[in-house]
Amino acid sequence: MNITIDAMKQALMLLKRSISQDDIRVANLLREAIAREEVFGPVLVVLTFRTLEEAIALTNDATYGLSAGIWCDDVHTCLEFGRRVQAGTVWTNTWMDGFPEVAFGGVKQSGQGREIGSYGFDEFLEVKSLVMRIGRTRAPWVKLA
């Protein structure tokens, strides 16, 4: 199907004229619901925001926290979002990008632990301490009763 730009503009104008307040309320409810769910693809959820506070509140309101992303021209906004948002992975001006060394995993109801990278090994390892003194003994570093 080949749709012209003019046809798309006309369709959008008709759509704008037919939107009621109820439609807007439903759209807002859908926006809130989709922002709170953990949606797996092939689906891309795109939400706009007016302020950084709104973007962070939308993201942190979810019970899930596998990943989040932000596209913004201001690098400081991207960094602030990355610091404050509750997600295991935060992409800025990219999506599903990375390196084998970058850990991947979620927070909240999106799981525990990390996959990939050196943190991915933690699940399979058990830390053990072995302390040995060779030579003269000395007083213990803790007071014995």
C-alpha positions in Angstrom: 0.0 0.0 0.0 1.4 3.4 -1.0 0.1 6.2 1.2 1.0 9.8 0.4 2.0 12.4 3.0 -1.1 14.4 2.1 -3.3 11.5 2.8 -1.6 10.9 6.1 -2.1 14.6 7.1 -5.8 14.4 6.1 -6.3 11.3 8.2 -4.6 12.9 11.2 -6.7 16.0 10.9 -9.9 13.8 10.9 -8.6 11.9 13.9 -7.9 15.1 15.8 -11.4 16.4 15.2 -13.0 13.1 16.4 -11.1 12.8 19.7 -13.3 13.3 22.7 -12.4 13.9 26.3 -13.2 10.3 27.0 -10.7 9.3 24.3 -8.0 11.4 26.0 -8.8 9.8 29.4 -8.5 6.3 27.9 -5.3 7.3 26.2 -3.9 8.5 29.5 -4.9 5.3 31.3 -3.3 3.3 28.5 -0.1 5.4 28.8 0.0 4.8 32.6 -0.6 1.1 32.2 2.0 0.5 29.5 4.5 2.5 31.5 4.0 0.1 34.5 4.2 -3.2 32.7 7.2 -5.2 31.5 6.5 -5.4 27.8 8.6 -7.8 25.7 8.9 -7.3 21.9 8.8 -7.0 19.2 7.2 -4.0 20.8 8.6 -0.5 21.3 6.9 1.7 23.9 7.6 5.4 23.4 6.4 7.9 26.0 7.0 11.6 25.8 7.8 13.8 28.8 7.9 17.5 29.4 10.3 17.5 32.4 13.0 15.2 33.6 11.1 14.8 36.9 8.1 13.5 34.9 10.3 11.0 33.0 11.8 9.7 36.2 8.5 9.5 38.0 6.9 7.6 35.1 9.8 5.1 35.0 10.2 4.6 38.8 6.4 4.1 39.3 6.6 0.7 37.6 7.0 -2.5 39.7 9.5 -3.7 37.1 12.9 -2.4 36.3 14.7 -4.5 33.6 15.7 -1.5 31.5 14.9 2.0 30.5 16.0 4.3 27.8 16.0 8.0 27.1 16.7 10.0 23.9 17.7 13.6 24.6 20.1 16.2 23.1 21.3 17.3 26.6 23.9 14.9 27.9 23.4 16.2 31.5 19.7 15.2 31.3 20.7 11.7 30.1 23.2 11.3 32.9 20.7 12.6 35.6 18.1 10.2 34.2 20.5 7.3 34.3 21.5 8.1 37.9 18.0 8.4 39.3 16.0 5.9 37.4 15.4 2.5 39.0 16.4 0.1 36.2 19.1 -2.5 35.8 20.2 -1.2 32.5 19.7 2.4 31.2 20.3 3.2 27.5 20.8 6.8 26.5 20.3 7.8 22.8 20.6 4.1 21.9 18.8 0.8 22.6 20.0 -2.8 23.0 23.5 -1.6 22.4 26.6 -2.6 24.4 29.6 -4.8 24.8 30.2 -8.3 26.2 31.6 -6.8 29.3 28.5 -4.8 30.2 26.3 -6.6 32.8 22.6 -7.0 32.1 19.8 -7.6 34.6 16.9 -6.0 36.3 15.8 -4.6 39.6 12.5 -4.7 41.5 10.2 -7.5 40.0 12.5 -7.9 37.0 14.7 -10.4 38.6 17.8 -10.5 40.7 21.4 -10.9 39.7 23.2 -10.0 36.4 23.9 -11.8 33.2 26.8 -11.2 30.9 30.1 -9.5 31.9 32.1 -10.4 35.0 28.9 -9.9 37.3 27.3 -12.8 35.4 29.8 -15.2 36.9 28.7 -14.3 40.5 25.7 -16.7 40.4 28.1 -19.6 39.7 30.8 -18.8 42.2 31.1 -19.2 45.9 33.6 -17.0 47.7 35.9 -18.7 50.1 38.6 -17.1 52.3 41.8 -18.9 53.1 44.0 -17.2 55.6 47.5 -18.6 56.3 50.4 -17.3 58.2 53.8 -18.7 57.5 56.5 -18.0 60.1 56.0 -16.4 63.5 52.6 -16.0 65.0 51.3 -12.7 66.3 48.5 -11.5 68.4 45.1 -12.0 66.8 43.5 -8.9 65.3 40.3 -9.5 67.2 40.1 -9.7 71.0 39.5 -13.3 72.1 37.1 -13.9 75.0 
